[in-house]
């Protein structure tokens, strides 16, 4: 920033960092949506293992919680 004389507010940098992390890693919502697919793939690759995911619905507008068994 000193090299080019650009001044960027810290909140703008944090917002840009957050957006970049979502692009690189994906959002948590996308990850949770993939859990059933991951479970099925786990069952295919480990047929002798037991794999269960229990979903608990929360209030409307809130993401469900899960626990692995």
VMD Tcl script that builds the backbone (N, CA, C; Angstrom):
set m [mol new atoms 207]
animate dup $m
set s [atomselect $m all]
$s set {name element resname resid chain x y z} {
  {N N UNK 1 A 0.818 -1.188 0.000}
  {CA C UNK 1 A 0.000 0.000 0.000}
  {C C UNK 1 A 0.867 1.260 0.000}
  {N N UNK 2 A 2.015 1.191 0.663}
  {CA C UNK 2 A 2.872 2.371 0.683}
  {C C UNK 2 A 3.563 2.565 -0.663}
  {N N UNK 3 A 3.807 1.485 -1.370}
  {CA C UNK 3 A 4.501 1.583 -2.651}
  {C C UNK 3 A 3.694 2.382 -3.673}
  {N N UNK 4 A 2.370 2.156 -3.703}
  {CA C UNK 4 A 1.520 2.817 -4.699}
  {C C UNK 4 A 0.706 3.973 -4.115}
  {N N UNK 5 A 0.838 4.227 -2.825}
  {CA C UNK 5 A 0.115 5.326 -2.201}
  {C C UNK 5 A -1.378 5.102 -2.116}
  {N N UNK 6 A -1.787 3.838 -1.992}
  {CA C UNK 6 A -3.203 3.497 -1.895}
  {C C UNK 6 A -3.552 3.286 -0.431}
  {N N UNK 7 A -4.667 3.861 -0.012}
  {CA C UNK 7 A -5.144 3.660 1.356}
  {C C UNK 7 A -6.511 2.996 1.281}
  {N N UNK 8 A -6.597 1.807 1.852}
  {CA C UNK 8 A -7.840 1.045 1.843}
  {C C UNK 8 A -8.272 0.861 3.292}
  {N N UNK 9 A -9.524 1.161 3.618}
  {CA C UNK 9 A -9.992 0.969 4.990}
  {C C UNK 9 A -9.920 -0.515 5.394}
  {N N UNK 10 A -9.664 -0.752 6.673}
  {CA C UNK 10 A -9.533 -2.130 7.156}
  {C C UNK 10 A -10.805 -2.937 6.959}
  {N N UNK 11 A -11.975 -2.309 7.127}
  {CA C UNK 11 A -13.210 -3.075 6.952}
  {C C UNK 11 A -13.373 -3.550 5.507}
  {N N UNK 12 A -12.864 -2.790 4.565}
  {CA C UNK 12 A -12.908 -3.215 3.159}
  {C C UNK 12 A -11.982 -4.400 2.930}
  {N N UNK 13 A -10.813 -4.366 3.551}
  {CA C UNK 13 A -9.887 -5.493 3.428}
  {C C UNK 13 A -10.471 -6.757 4.036}
  {N N UNK 14 A -11.119 -6.631 5.207}
  {CA C UNK 14 A -11.717 -7.799 5.844}
  {C C UNK 14 A -12.854 -8.369 5.005}
  {N N UNK 15 A -13.651 -7.475 4.414}
  {CA C UNK 15 A -14.750 -7.944 3.570}
  {C C UNK 15 A -14.204 -8.680 2.346}
  {N N UNK 16 A -13.150 -8.151 1.732}
  {CA C UNK 16 A -12.527 -8.799 0.574}
  {C C UNK 16 A -11.934 -10.150 0.972}
  {N N UNK 17 A -11.327 -10.209 2.148}
  {CA C UNK 17 A -10.753 -11.475 2.639}
  {C C UNK 17 A -11.847 -12.531 2.822}
  {N N UNK 18 A -12.964 -12.116 3.403}
  {CA C UNK 18 A -14.081 -13.041 3.624}
  {C C UNK 18 A -14.608 -13.585 2.296}
  {N N UNK 19 A -14.793 -12.698 1.309}
  {CA C UNK 19 A -15.274 -13.133 0.000}
  {C C UNK 19 A -14.291 -14.076 -0.685}
  {N N UNK 20 A -13.009 -13.804 -0.552}
  {CA C UNK 20 A -11.999 -14.664 -1.172}
  {C C UNK 20 A -11.985 -16.041 -0.517}
  {N N UNK 21 A -12.121 -16.095 0.806}
  {CA C UNK 21 A -12.153 -17.389 1.486}
  {C C UNK 21 A -13.333 -18.225 1.026}
  {N N UNK 22 A -14.480 -17.583 0.796}
  {CA C UNK 22 A -15.654 -18.304 0.312}
  {C C UNK 22 A -15.398 -18.843 -1.091}
  {N N UNK 23 A -14.738 -18.052 -1.938}
  {CA C UNK 23 A -14.446 -18.517 -3.296}
  {C C UNK 23 A -13.458 -19.673 -3.284}
  {N N UNK 24 A -12.473 -19.635 -2.403}
  {CA C UNK 24 A -11.450 -20.674 -2.382}
  {C C UNK 24 A -11.952 -21.935 -1.686}
  {N N UNK 25 A -12.547 -21.781 -0.528}
  {CA C UNK 25 A -12.950 -22.934 0.278}
  {C C UNK 25 A -14.408 -23.319 0.111}
  {N N UNK 26 A -15.232 -22.420 -0.375}
  {CA C UNK 26 A -16.666 -22.664 -0.443}
  {C C UNK 26 A -17.314 -22.231 0.856}
  {N N UNK 27 A -18.609 -22.056 0.833}
  {CA C UNK 27 A -19.313 -21.618 2.030}
  {C C UNK 27 A -19.685 -22.820 2.887}
  {N N UNK 28 A -20.002 -22.558 4.136}
  {CA C UNK 28 A -20.404 -23.638 5.036}
  {C C UNK 28 A -21.703 -24.268 4.575}
  {N N UNK 29 A -22.612 -23.457 4.056}
  {CA C UNK 29 A -23.882 -23.996 3.580}
  {C C UNK 29 A -23.664 -25.025 2.475}
  {N N UNK 30 A -22.748 -24.718 1.552}
  {CA C UNK 30 A -22.452 -25.666 0.472}
  {C C UNK 30 A -21.865 -26.953 1.035}
  {N N UNK 31 A -21.016 -26.832 2.033}
  {CA C UNK 31 A -20.405 -28.006 2.641}
  {C C UNK 31 A -21.431 -28.897 3.323}
  {N N UNK 32 A -22.353 -28.297 4.071}
  {CA C UNK 32 A -23.385 -29.073 4.748}
  {C C UNK 32 A -24.325 -29.740 3.757}
  {N N UNK 33 A -24.562 -29.093 2.625}
  {CA C UNK 33 A -25.428 -29.696 1.615}
  {C C UNK 33 A -24.793 -30.954 1.021}
  {N N UNK 34 A -23.472 -31.061 1.078}
  {CA C UNK 34 A -22.769 -32.209 0.511}
  {C C UNK 34 A -22.663 -33.383 1.473}
  {N N UNK 35 A -23.038 -33.217 2.726}
  {CA C UNK 35 A -22.894 -34.297 3.703}
  {C C UNK 35 A -23.571 -35.602 3.291}
  {N N UNK 36 A -24.810 -35.583 2.801}
  {CA C UNK 36 A -25.415 -36.856 2.378}
  {C C UNK 36 A -24.614 -37.557 1.270}
  {N N UNK 37 A -24.051 -36.772 0.337}
  {CA C UNK 37 A -23.227 -37.364 -0.729}
  {C C UNK 37 A -21.956 -37.975 -0.146}
  {N N UNK 38 A -21.324 -37.268 0.799}
  {CA C UNK 38 A -20.115 -37.788 1.437}
  {C C UNK 38 A -20.413 -39.088 2.173}
  {N N UNK 39 A -21.560 -39.129 2.843}
  {CA C UNK 39 A -21.936 -40.334 3.579}
  {C C UNK 39 A -22.108 -41.515 2.623}
  {N N UNK 40 A -22.769 -41.295 1.500}
  {CA C UNK 40 A -22.960 -42.382 0.534}
  {C C UNK 40 A -21.630 -42.858 -0.041}
  {N N UNK 41 A -20.730 -41.932 -0.337}
  {CA C UNK 41 A -19.410 -42.301 -0.853}
  {C C UNK 41 A -18.623 -43.082 0.200}
  {N N UNK 42 A -18.743 -42.680 1.441}
  {CA C UNK 42 A -18.082 -43.394 2.535}
  {C C UNK 42 A -18.591 -44.832 2.616}
  {N N UNK 43 A -19.907 -45.015 2.479}
  {CA C UNK 43 A -20.495 -46.362 2.520}
  {C C UNK 43 A -19.994 -47.220 1.364}
  {N N UNK 44 A -19.837 -46.612 0.179}
  {CA C UNK 44 A -19.361 -47.354 -0.990}
  {C C UNK 44 A -17.920 -47.815 -0.769}
  {N N UNK 45 A -17.088 -46.931 -0.258}
  {CA C UNK 45 A -15.671 -47.249 -0.093}
  {C C UNK 45 A -15.367 -48.061 1.159}
  {N N UNK 46 A -16.290 -48.083 2.114}
  {CA C UNK 46 A -16.095 -48.814 3.365}
  {C C UNK 46 A -17.351 -49.625 3.680}
  {N N UNK 47 A -17.620 -50.664 2.900}
  {CA C UNK 47 A -18.889 -51.387 3.064}
  {C C UNK 47 A -19.043 -52.060 4.434}
  {N N UNK 48 A -17.935 -52.349 5.118}
  {CA C UNK 48 A -18.033 -53.011 6.418}
  {C C UNK 48 A -18.298 -52.022 7.549}
  {N N UNK 49 A -18.252 -50.725 7.261}
  {CA C UNK 49 A -18.452 -49.701 8.293}
  {C C UNK 49 A -19.894 -49.214 8.310}
  {N N UNK 50 A -20.288 -48.716 9.449}
  {CA C UNK 50 A -21.615 -48.147 9.626}
  {C C UNK 50 A -21.485 -46.630 9.632}
  {N N UNK 51 A -22.299 -45.966 8.852}
  {CA C UNK 51 A -22.227 -44.507 8.758}
  {C C UNK 51 A -23.628 -43.938 8.869}
  {N N UNK 52 A -23.853 -43.146 9.896}
  {CA C UNK 52 A -25.152 -42.519 10.118}
  {C C UNK 52 A -24.968 -41.027 10.371}
  {N N UNK 53 A -25.893 -40.245 9.873}
  {CA C UNK 53 A -25.927 -38.823 10.180}
  {C C UNK 53 A -27.331 -38.515 10.655}
  {N N UNK 54 A -27.422 -37.891 11.813}
  {CA C UNK 54 A -28.720 -37.542 12.370}
  {C C UNK 54 A -28.910 -36.030 12.254}
  {N N UNK 55 A -29.988 -35.627 11.579}
  {CA C UNK 55 A -30.279 -34.206 11.393}
  {C C UNK 55 A -31.331 -33.782 12.407}
  {N N UNK 56 A -31.155 -32.614 12.969}
  {CA C UNK 56 A -32.136 -32.042 13.884}
  {C C UNK 56 A -32.559 -30.693 13.329}
  {N N UNK 57 A -33.832 -30.568 12.997}
  {CA C UNK 57 A -34.335 -29.302 12.468}
  {C C UNK 57 A -34.427 -28.282 13.593}
  {N N UNK 58 A -34.010 -27.088 13.278}
  {CA C UNK 58 A -34.082 -25.971 14.211}
  {C C UNK 58 A -35.309 -25.140 13.858}
  {N N UNK 59 A -35.377 -23.975 14.396}
  {CA C UNK 59 A -36.472 -23.061 14.095}
  {C C UNK 59 A -36.425 -22.678 12.612}
  {N N UNK 60 A -37.558 -22.257 12.061}
  {CA C UNK 60 A -37.564 -21.835 10.653}
  {C C UNK 60 A -36.536 -20.722 10.403}
  {N N UNK 61 A -35.831 -20.837 9.302}
  {CA C UNK 61 A -34.828 -19.845 8.956}
  {C C UNK 61 A -33.457 -20.141 9.524}
  {N N UNK 62 A -33.326 -21.189 10.313}
  {CA C UNK 62 A -32.027 -21.561 10.876}
  {C C UNK 62 A -31.595 -22.883 10.264}
  {N N UNK 63 A -30.309 -23.059 10.086}
  {CA C UNK 63 A -29.790 -24.290 9.514}
  {C C UNK 63 A -29.971 -25.444 10.494}
  {N N UNK 64 A -30.259 -26.643 9.978}
  {CA C UNK 64 A -30.373 -27.795 10.873}
  {C C UNK 64 A -29.006 -28.164 11.452}
  {N N UNK 65 A -29.029 -28.760 12.617}
  {CA C UNK 65 A -27.795 -29.236 13.220}
  {C C UNK 65 A -27.694 -30.732 12.940}
  {N N UNK 66 A -26.495 -31.266 13.027}
  {CA C UNK 66 A -26.311 -32.688 12.805}
  {C C UNK 66 A -25.315 -33.228 13.798}
  {N N UNK 67 A -25.382 -34.517 13.994}
  {CA C UNK 67 A -24.353 -35.179 14.767}
  {C C UNK 67 A -24.018 -36.477 14.077}
  {N N UNK 68 A -22.761 -36.809 14.131}
  {CA C UNK 68 A -22.353 -38.075 13.542}
  {C C UNK 68 A -22.478 -39.137 14.603}
  {N N UNK 69 A -22.894 -40.301 14.191}
  {CA C UNK 69 A -23.092 -41.401 15.143}
  {C C UNK 69 A -22.038 -42.460 14.954}
}
mol reanalyze $m
mol bondsrecalc $m
mol representation Tube
mol addrep $m
